[in-house]
Amino acid sequence: MKIELTNEDSKYMYDVIQRIIDKCGSRMPCSAQEAQAAEMISTELKKSCDNVLIDPFICQPRAFLGYIKIDIILVFLSFILFFMIPFDITYYWDEIIIWVSYILNLIAIIIIWNEFFNYREFIDPLFKKRQSQNVIGTIKASGERKNLIIFSGHHDSALQFNLLWHLKMGYPIIIFIGLGIMIIWLVSSLIMLLLSIIGLFFYKSFFIFGLILFIIGIPAFIGLFLFVSPGEKANKVPGAVDNLSAVAIILALAKYLKSNKEIIPNNTEIKLISFGCEEAGLRGAYRYVENYYNELEMLDAECVNLDAIQSKNKVSIIDFEPSTRTKHSDIVVKKIENAAKLINTDVSSSSLGGSNLLEKIIGQISGGTDATAFSKSGIKAANISAMDLSKMLQFYHQPTDTLDKIEKGSLENVLKILISFIINEKNMKNK
């Protein structure tokens, strides 16, 4: 199968990315710039869709990365309290301190487990509420509406990751040192607690170990505490690759479908969605799934999400996301593979982060995509990314995430896969 895109189709995608950046700038979650970008996307979708909705929602955007400072403070206090045991201020002082030290560690682990490794809004009520918005374009089904296909991306950009901006490869090192010390100190404080309960705890035996662990952890504690800057100081990422690349493809797909409605399967509605607050813990996608779950389930919805389309030759279908332990739909993954095969485009299926050992390790801290919100809720979904990991550290979540980082041909390749996906759906229904 050969899908022809015009020079105008191609130019439109790259131009719309630059227009949004020029007009809105960086668009951290719940910012005025994010809302302005949503309006621009809505305007573009209205040219091609039957109806378009800007769907507002409320969340606490700073909680998702704000938990890092809270965790660092808790673990730091745990160490300091441990070092205060010799002061013996009151009766049962050492027992009290050991209990408190362990509890502080445990709370820190519970917070990161919920906020990052499960994307739950666990400590979000501690942070200020703000408004964001999803943009939902709908192309109505011909005939009775029986099925729904969603193509999605997100229009917010990340807060600047200071560790990446200043340290590059030092970023994952600091992350793993910080996580490692949290886990080791939690286990150590639990052992100390159990020994104190049975009367076998000896402070001097643990002091040197605790001190060495603390000293090793100081650079990680400082780096993680300064992970993102407060307020507008963090709003420095243009987000061309992550994730206006996806938005541009979604908008181009809408334009293509307007001119080629015959490729849309009968009885199939298509939604083209740009989520807000992906960089705040996938809040926009989760709100969408929560609000429209009955419709998604009734129409046996399938979601093809796009995130970070940068490389022409390294297109990946993400079938598993390690951070949140999310398994995506085998059905959707297979359909994307078939769509790519029909147009002779090479793709690989892998977990988020990559397939070799180093990539798998980094994948553990790579976070998640909006497809997670669907798959975690039992709605069929998968994600398409196209990232050259050897170049990623030079721009990911940094001010250098600009249009020039997107390789020519990368957006076109993914757009063709989406068009092929739709055509293949129609062919399957006609059999």
C-alpha positions as CSV (number, residue, x, y, z in Angstrom):
1,M,0.0,0.0,0.0
2,K,1.3,3.4,-0.9
3,I,0.1,6.5,1.0
4,E,0.9,9.8,-0.6
5,L,1.4,12.9,1.5
6,T,1.8,16.3,-0.2
7,N,4.5,18.8,0.5
8,E,1.7,20.9,2.0
9,D,0.8,18.1,4.4
10,S,4.4,17.8,5.5
11,K,5.0,21.5,5.8
12,Y,1.9,22.0,7.8
13,M,3.1,19.7,10.6
14,Y,6.4,21.4,11.1
15,D,4.9,24.9,10.7
16,V,2.2,24.3,13.3
17,I,4.8,23.2,15.9
18,Q,6.8,26.4,15.3
19,R,3.6,28.6,15.4
20,I,2.6,27.2,18.7
21,I,6.1,27.7,20.2
22,D,6.3,31.2,18.7
23,K,2.9,32.3,20.1
24,C,2.7,30.3,23.4
25,G,6.3,29.6,24.3
26,S,6.9,27.0,27.0
27,R,3.6,25.4,28.3
28,M,4.1,23.9,31.7
29,P,1.0,22.2,33.1
30,C,-1.9,24.5,34.0
31,S,-0.1,27.6,32.8
32,A,-1.7,30.3,30.7
33,Q,0.6,29.2,27.9
34,E,-0.8,25.7,28.0
35,A,-4.4,27.1,27.8
36,Q,-3.4,29.3,24.9
37,A,-1.9,26.3,23.0
38,A,-5.2,24.4,23.7
39,E,-7.1,27.3,22.0
40,M,-4.8,27.2,19.0
41,I,-5.2,23.4,18.7
42,S,-9.0,23.8,19.0
43,T,-9.0,26.3,16.2
44,E,-7.1,24.0,13.9
45,L,-9.3,21.0,14.7
46,K,-12.4,23.0,14.0
47,K,-11.3,23.2,10.3
48,S,-11.6,19.4,10.0
49,C,-13.7,17.9,12.7
50,D,-17.5,17.7,13.1
51,N,-17.3,19.2,16.6
52,V,-14.5,20.3,18.9
53,L,-14.6,20.5,22.7
54,I,-12.2,22.2,25.1
55,D,-12.8,20.1,28.2
56,P,-11.5,21.7,31.4
57,F,-10.5,19.9,34.5
58,I,-9.0,20.7,37.9
59,C,-5.8,19.1,39.3
60,Q,-2.7,20.0,41.4
61,P,0.0,20.1,38.8
62,R,3.0,20.7,41.2
63,A,2.3,17.5,43.2
64,F,3.7,15.2,40.7
65,L,7.3,16.4,40.9
66,G,6.7,18.3,44.2
67,Y,6.7,15.0,46.0
68,I,10.5,14.7,45.4
69,K,11.3,17.6,47.8
70,I,9.0,16.1,50.4
71,D,10.7,12.8,50.1
72,I,14.2,14.3,50.4
73,I,13.2,16.2,53.5
74,L,11.8,13.1,55.1
75,V,14.8,10.9,54.4
76,F,17.2,13.7,55.4
77,L,15.3,14.1,58.8
78,S,15.4,10.3,59.2
79,F,19.2,10.3,59.0
80,I,19.6,13.4,61.3
81,L,17.3,11.9,63.9
82,F,19.4,8.7,63.8
83,F,22.6,10.6,64.5
84,M,20.9,12.2,67.5
85,I,20.4,8.9,69.4
86,P,23.6,9.4,71.7
87,F,22.1,12.6,73.1
88,D,19.7,10.4,75.2
89,I,17.4,13.3,75.9
90,T,14.7,11.3,77.6
91,Y,13.6,7.8,78.7
92,Y,13.5,5.3,75.8
93,W,15.0,8.0,73.6
94,D,16.8,5.6,71.3
95,E,13.6,3.5,70.9
96,I,11.6,6.6,70.0
97,I,14.1,7.9,67.5
98,I,14.5,4.5,65.8
99,W,10.7,4.3,65.4
100,V,10.4,7.8,64.1
101,S,13.4,7.4,61.7
102,Y,11.8,4.2,60.3
103,I,8.4,5.8,59.9
104,L,9.8,8.9,58.1
105,N,11.5,6.5,55.6
106,L,8.4,4.4,55.2
107,I,6.3,7.5,54.4
108,A,8.9,8.7,51.8
109,I,8.7,5.3,50.1
110,I,4.9,5.2,50.2
111,I,4.8,8.7,48.6
112,I,7.1,7.9,45.7
113,W,5.4,4.5,45.1
114,N,2.0,6.1,44.7
115,E,3.0,9.4,43.0
116,F,5.6,8.1,40.5
117,F,5.4,4.3,40.2
118,N,1.5,4.3,40.2
119,Y,0.7,7.9,39.1
120,R,-1.9,8.2,41.9
121,E,-2.9,11.6,43.2
122,F,-1.7,10.6,46.7
123,I,-0.4,13.8,48.2
124,D,-2.0,16.1,45.6
125,P,-4.4,17.7,48.2
126,L,-1.3,19.3,49.8
127,F,-0.8,21.4,46.6
128,K,-2.6,24.2,45.0
129,K,-5.5,23.4,42.6
130,R,-5.3,24.8,39.1
131,Q,-7.2,24.4,35.8
132,S,-6.1,22.6,32.7
133,Q,-7.9,21.3,29.6
134,N,-8.1,18.6,27.1
135,V,-9.0,19.4,23.5
136,I,-11.3,16.8,21.9
137,G,-12.0,16.8,18.2
138,T,-14.7,14.4,16.9
139,I,-15.2,13.0,13.4
140,K,-18.7,11.4,13.5
141,A,-19.4,7.9,12.4
142,S,-21.2,7.2,9.1
143,G,-24.3,5.3,10.2
144,E,-24.9,4.0,13.7
145,R,-22.0,4.7,16.1
146,K,-20.6,1.3,17.1
147,N,-16.8,1.7,17.5
148,L,-14.4,4.4,18.6
149,I,-10.8,5.0,17.6
150,I,-8.8,7.6,19.5
151,F,-5.6,9.2,18.3
152,S,-3.9,11.3,21.0
153,G,-1.0,13.3,22.2
154,H,-0.4,16.1,24.7
155,H,0.1,19.9,24.3
156,D,1.7,20.8,27.7
157,S,5.5,20.8,27.9
158,A,7.7,19.6,30.8
159,L,9.1,21.6,33.6
160,Q,12.9,21.9,33.1
161,F,14.7,19.0,34.6
162,N,17.7,20.8,36.1
163,L,19.7,17.5,36.5
164,L,19.4,16.8,32.8
165,W,20.1,20.4,31.8
166,H,23.3,20.5,33.9
167,L,24.5,16.9,34.2
168,K,23.2,15.0,31.2
169,M,24.4,11.3,31.8
170,G,24.7,12.3,35.5
171,Y,20.9,12.5,35.6
172,P,20.2,8.7,35.8
173,I,23.2,8.2,38.1
174,I,21.8,10.7,40.6
175,I,18.3,9.2,40.3
176,F,19.5,5.7,41.0
177,I,21.8,6.7,43.8
178,G,18.9,8.6,45.5
179,L,16.4,5.7,45.0
180,G,19.1,3.2,46.2
181,I,19.9,5.1,49.3
182,M,16.2,5.5,50.2
183,I,15.6,1.7,49.8
184,I,18.8,0.7,51.7
185,W,18.1,3.1,54.5
186,L,14.5,1.9,54.8
187,V,15.7,-1.7,55.1
188,S,18.4,-0.7,57.5
189,S,16.1,1.3,59.7
190,L,13.6,-1.6,59.7
191,I,16.5,-3.9,60.9
192,M,17.4,-1.5,63.6
193,L,13.8,-1.2,64.7
194,L,13.4,-5.0,64.9
195,L,16.7,-5.3,66.8
196,S,15.7,-2.6,69.3
197,I,12.4,-4.4,69.9
198,I,14.2,-7.6,71.0
199,G,16.9,-5.6,72.9
200,L,19.9,-6.3,70.5
201,F,20.3,-2.9,68.9
202,F,23.8,-1.5,69.2
203,Y,24.1,2.1,67.9
204,K,27.8,2.1,67.3
205,S,27.5,-0.9,65.0
206,F,25.2,1.1,62.7
207,F,26.7,4.6,63.1
208,I,29.6,4.2,60.6
209,F,27.3,2.5,58.1
210,G,24.6,5.2,58.4
211,L,27.2,8.0,58.2
212,I,28.8,6.5,55.0
213,L,25.4,6.1,53.4
214,F,24.5,9.7,54.4
215,I,27.7,11.1,52.9
216,I,27.3,9.2,49.7
217,G,23.7,10.4,49.5
218,I,24.4,14.2,50.0
219,P,25.1,15.0,46.3
220,A,21.9,13.0,45.3
221,F,19.9,14.7,48.0
222,I,21.0,18.2,46.8
223,G,20.4,17.3,43.2
224,L,17.0,15.8,43.7
225,F,15.9,18.7,46.0
226,L,16.7,21.0,43.1
227,F,15.2,18.7,40.5
228,V,12.9,21.4,39.2
229,S,12.8,25.1,40.0
230,P,9.8,26.9,41.6
231,G,7.1,28.8,39.8
232,E,7.8,30.2,36.3
233,K,11.5,29.5,36.6
234,A,10.7,25.9,35.6
235,N,8.7,27.0,32.5
236,K,11.6,26.9,30.0
237,V,10.9,23.9,27.8
238,P,9.5,24.6,24.3
239,G,8.5,21.0,23.9
240,A,8.8,20.5,20.2
241,V,9.6,16.8,20.4
242,D,7.8,16.3,23.7
243,N,5.1,16.6,22.6
244,L,4.1,19.1,19.9
245,S,5.4,16.5,17.4
246,A,2.4,14.3,18.4
247,V,0.0,17.2,18.3
248,A,1.1,18.2,14.8
249,I,0.5,14.6,13.5
250,I,-2.9,14.5,15.1
251,L,-3.8,17.8,13.5
252,A,-2.5,16.6,10.1
253,L,-4.5,13.4,10.4
254,A,-7.6,15.5,11.0
255,K,-6.9,17.4,7.8
256,Y,-6.2,14.2,5.9
257,L,-9.4,12.6,7.0
258,K,-11.5,15.6,6.1
259,S,-10.3,15.2,2.5
260,N,-10.4,11.4,2.5
261,K,-13.5,10.4,4.5
262,E,-13.9,7.3,2.4
263,I,-11.1,5.6,4.3
264,I,-12.9,5.8,7.7
265,P,-14.7,2.5,8.6
266,N,-18.5,2.5,8.7
267,N,-20.0,2.9,12.1
268,T,-16.7,4.2,13.5
269,E,-16.2,7.5,15.3
270,I,-12.8,9.0,15.4
271,K,-11.6,11.3,18.2
272,L,-8.5,13.4,17.9
273,I,-7.4,14.4,21.4
274,S,-4.7,16.7,22.8
275,F,-4.4,16.1,26.5
276,G,-3.3,18.7,29.1
277,C,-1.1,18.0,32.1
278,E,0.6,14.9,30.8
279,E,3.8,16.2,32.4
280,A,1.9,16.5,35.7
281,G,1.3,12.7,36.0
282,L,-1.0,12.1,33.0
283,R,-3.7,14.0,34.8
284,G,-5.5,15.1,31.6
285,A,-5.7,11.5,30.2
286,Y,-6.8,10.1,33.5
287,R,-9.6,12.8,33.7
288,Y,-10.7,11.9,30.2
289,V,-10.9,8.2,30.9
290,E,-12.7,8.8,34.2
291,N,-15.3,11.2,32.6
292,Y,-16.0,9.1,29.5
293,Y,-15.4,5.6,30.7
294,N,-18.9,4.3,30.0
295,E,-18.7,5.6,26.4
296,L,-15.2,4.1,26.0
297,E,-16.3,0.7,27.2
298,M,-19.6,0.7,25.3
299,L,-17.9,1.5,22.0
300,D,-15.0,-0.9,22.6
301,A,-12.6,2.0,22.2
302,E,-9.0,1.7,21.1
303,C,-6.4,4.4,21.7
304,V,-3.3,5.0,19.7
305,N,-1.3,7.6,21.7
306,L,1.8,9.4,20.3
307,D,4.6,10.7,22.4
308,A,8.0,12.1,21.4
309,I,8.2,11.7,17.6
310,Q,11.8,12.8,16.8
311,S,13.6,10.1,14.8
312,K,12.8,9.0,11.2
313,N,14.3,5.5,11.5
314,K,13.6,4.6,15.2
315,V,9.8,4.2,15.4
316,S,8.8,2.1,18.4
317,I,5.5,0.7,19.5
318,I,5.5,0.8,23.2
319,D,3.8,-2.3,24.5
320,F,5.0,-2.1,28.2
321,E,5.8,0.8,30.5
322,P,8.2,-0.3,33.3
323,S,7.8,2.6,35.7
324,T,4.1,1.9,36.2
325,R,4.2,-1.7,35.2
326,T,1.6,-1.1,32.5
327,K,1.0,-3.7,29.9
328,H,-0.6,-2.3,26.8
329,S,-3.1,-4.0,24.5
330,D,-1.7,-6.8,22.3
331,I,-4.5,-6.2,19.9
332,V,-3.6,-2.5,19.4
333,V,0.1,-3.2,19.2
334,K,-0.5,-5.9,16.5
335,K,-2.8,-3.5,14.6
336,I,0.0,-0.8,14.6
337,E,2.5,-3.4,13.5
338,N,0.3,-4.4,10.6
339,A,-0.3,-0.8,9.6
340,A,3.4,-0.1,9.5
341,K,4.0,-3.3,7.5
342,L,1.4,-2.4,4.9
343,I,3.3,0.8,4.1
344,N,6.8,-0.9,4.3
345,T,7.8,1.1,7.4
346,D,10.1,-0.5,9.9
347,V,8.9,-0.4,13.5
348,S,10.0,-2.3,16.6
349,S,7.9,-3.3,19.6
350,S,9.5,-2.7,23.0
351,S,9.0,-1.5,26.5
352,L,9.3,2.2,27.2
353,G,13.0,3.1,27.4
354,G,14.2,0.5,25.0
355,S,15.2,-3.2,24.7
356,N,18.9,-3.5,25.6
357,L,20.0,-3.8,29.2
358,L,21.0,-0.2,29.7
359,E,17.8,1.0,28.1
360,K,15.7,-1.3,30.3
361,I,17.4,0.0,33.4
362,I,16.8,3.6,32.4
363,G,13.2,2.6,31.5
364,Q,12.5,1.9,35.2
365,I,12.6,5.7,35.8
366,S,11.3,6.9,32.4
367,G,7.8,7.6,33.6
368,G,4.7,7.0,31.6
369,T,2.7,8.0,28.6
370,D,-1.0,9.0,28.3
371,A,-1.7,5.5,27.0
372,T,-1.2,4.3,30.6
373,A,-4.4,6.0,31.7
374,F,-6.4,3.9,29.2
375,S,-4.6,0.6,29.7
376,K,-4.8,0.8,33.5
377,S,-8.6,1.3,33.2
378,G,-9.0,-1.7,30.9
379,I,-9.4,0.3,27.7
380,K,-7.3,-1.0,24.8
381,A,-4.3,1.3,24.1
382,A,-0.7,1.4,23.0
383,N,1.8,4.2,22.4
384,I,4.0,5.1,19.4
385,S,7.3,6.9,20.1
386,A,10.2,7.6,17.8
387,M,13.2,8.7,19.8
388,D,16.9,8.3,19.1
389,L,18.0,7.6,22.7
390,S,21.6,8.6,21.8
391,K,20.4,12.1,21.2
392,M,17.7,12.3,23.8
393,L,19.8,13.6,26.7
394,Q,20.7,16.7,24.6
395,F,17.1,18.0,24.6
396,Y,14.7,15.9,26.7
397,H,12.8,18.2,29.2
398,Q,15.3,21.0,28.5
399,P,15.2,24.4,26.8
400,T,16.8,22.8,23.8
401,D,13.7,20.8,22.9
402,T,13.2,22.9,19.7
403,L,11.9,22.2,16.2
404,D,15.4,21.5,14.8
405,K,15.6,18.4,16.9
406,I,12.9,16.7,14.9
407,E,14.3,14.8,11.9
408,K,12.6,15.5,8.6
409,G,10.5,12.5,7.7
410,S,9.8,11.4,11.2
411,L,6.4,13.1,11.5
412,E,5.4,11.9,8.0
413,N,6.3,8.3,8.8
414,V,4.1,8.2,11.9
415,L,1.2,10.0,10.1
416,K,1.3,7.4,7.4
417,I,1.2,4.6,10.0
418,L,-2.0,6.2,11.5
419,I,-3.6,6.5,8.1
420,S,-2.7,2.9,7.3
421,F,-4.2,1.9,10.7
422,I,-7.5,3.4,9.7
423,I,-7.5,1.9,6.2
424,N,-6.7,-1.5,7.6
425,E,-9.6,-1.2,10.1
426,K,-11.9,-0.5,7.2
427,N,-10.5,-3.5,5.2
428,M,-11.0,-5.7,8.2
429,K,-14.6,-4.7,8.7
430,N,-15.3,-5.2,5.0
431,K,-14.1,-8.8,5.0
